[in-house]
Amino acid sequence: MCVVNECRRDQIRENVLLKQYYCDVDVGHLISFNEELAHRLVTEPAEIIPLVSYLNTLKGFADQF
């Protein structure tokens, strides 16, 4: 099992190479980080992560690799 940040970084890198701009996040990890954010992400995802902004951010982050 790898460290969460390393797993996410590797997943983003692999997905970008495949032009698949997404990142899977374990809700359990998110709950450990911020329980309110996790709840709102599940109940109102469009309010928490606007799709276009999220994709642009993810692409910009991935370009760093």
Buried (B, 14 or more C-beta within 10 A) or exposed (E): EEEEEEBBBEBBEEBBEEEEBEBEBEEEEBBEEEEEEBBBBEEEEEEBEEEEEBEEEBEEBBEEE
